[in-house]
């Protein structure tokens, strides 16, 4: 998978279908979110908005976890073979995938295979049978009796008692997870995003890679050289996000440093750079509007980096209309469907970049070569076969020029 425009959806917050309008216990749509609330977004709701995504120019959706779980974020899996009832049914998922494919939209789902819920069948068996449990080696238990209380006496994720970590070195665990992946591959998904894969044993990652032809992207917050292409096709390229932040937001580097750091990122992934997500943020970060401190000019330039450099641009739901939100949980607000509240300056800019990207094989697949730089401005070419695109970018405040081509501060120019 390369050359796609990715749209990330947090299922509980994207769109609530009509069938969920009367569900008890839901907070009112558009009200402020917190770490525990459920808002009612579901799979049918996503299906209802595929025309919106298609019109925007999206070619793939990445869904945060949809498996049965206890929390609103669903990163604490209870059953890997069930859709969480708050999102719908397996039939709803099949219909969503089928509808996406009819619109040439691929589907990537979140695979949370490092940890589970305490209500996952294997951990429940440990709680019931303790040392006699046949699943005791599926986790790392420090002492008995095992209890779900703080401090936990089992290895867990992030100190959370509700997320016991699987022992991914265990061959039975590995087989179980591989079988889960094959099951969802049979549901005709196109890709898999692996949550916190740096905690998963290499032997399990190797088995996952060998067991499936699905596109695999890993959540990596730093250098992913160890993982790509050996285990993954690409990574969520937070390193590129950090680099663009230093240039556009903090303005703490010049063009020569930017180029050196970009070259390191590109050399890390080689041809697989085209399979990585170019992101301004995600469900784990503040939204781009907040990241850019409400400066629309910076935000537009930030988006230009994501769409004009090698990699697959990812739009986090609602960012394209100017939604605001600080870090988790506030970056997970409900999608605003009242178009009168949209920031059309941002929307039209993002839509224009998507149209440009979708119309250019050079931008989708081409190599990148820097052809000039001065202070905080640089120029590069994207080349694919006989097709060529030239880009000038000035991430400084002041007007600058290269080879007689002048740009205002915080601006860019694309020459096709």
FENZI-V842148 format. One record per backbone hydrogen bond with DSSP energy under -0.5 kcal/mol. CO is the residue of the C=O (numbers start at 1). NH is the residue of the N-H. Records with the same first field share a line. If there is no record, write none. Layout:
CO->NH / NH
This chain:
4->6
5->59 / 60
6->315
7->62
8->317
9->11 / 64
10->13 / 14
11->14 / 15
12->41
13->335
15->17 / 42
17->20
18->21
20->23
23->26
28->31
38->27
42->46
43->47
44->48
45->49
46->49
47->50
49->53
50->54
51->55
52->56
53->57 / 58
59->106
60->7
61->63 / 108
62->9
63->110
66->84
68->78 / 79
76->70
77->117
78->121
79->68 / 82
82->68
84->87 / 88
87->43 / 44
89->93
90->94
91->95
92->96
93->97
94->98
95->99
96->100
97->101
98->102
99->103
100->103 / 105
101->104
104->106
106->61
107->190 / 191
108->63
109->193
110->112
111->113 / 195
114->166
117->120
120->124
121->125
122->126
123->127
124->128
125->129
126->130
129->132
130->133
133->136
135->138
136->139
138->167
139->141
140->155
147->149 / 153
153->142 / 143
155->165
156->158
157->160
159->161
160->163
163->157
164->116
165->140
166->168
167->170
170->174
171->175
172->176
173->177
174->178
175->179
176->180
177->181
178->182
179->183
180->184
181->185
182->186
184->187 / 189
185->188
190->215
191->109
192->194 / 217
193->111 / 195
194->197 / 219
196->199
197->200
201->204 / 205
202->206
203->207
204->208
205->209
206->210
207->211
208->212
209->212
215->192
216->233 / 234
217->194
218->220 / 236
220->238
224->227 / 228
227->231 / 232
232->229
234->218
235->237 / 277
236->238
237->241
238->242
239->243
240->244
241->245
242->246
243->247
244->248 / 249
245->249 / 250 / 251
246->252 / 253
254->258
255->259
256->260
257->261
258->262
259->263
260->264
261->265
262->266
263->267
264->268
265->269
266->270
269->272
270->273
271->274
272->275
273->276
274->3
276->278 / 312
277->237 / 279
278->314
282->285
287->291
288->292
289->294
290->293
292->295
294->296
295->299
296->300
297->301
298->302
299->303
300->304
301->305
302->306
303->307
304->308
305->309
311->313
312->278
313->6
314->280 / 316
315->8
316->319
318->321 / 323
319->322
321->343
325->287
327->330
329->332
330->333
335->337
337->339
338->341
339->342
342->344
343->347
344->348
345->349
346->350
347->351
348->352
349->353
350->354
351->355
352->356
353->357
354->358
355->359
357->360
359->361
360->364
361->365 / 366
362->366
367->383
369->381
372->379
374->377
375->255
376->395 / 396
377->374
378->393
379->371 / 372
380->391
381->369 / 383
382->389
383->367
384->387
387->384
389->382
390->415
391->380
392->413
393->378
394->411
396->410
397->409
400->407
402->405
404->406
405->402
407->400
408->411
411->394
413->392
414->416
415->390
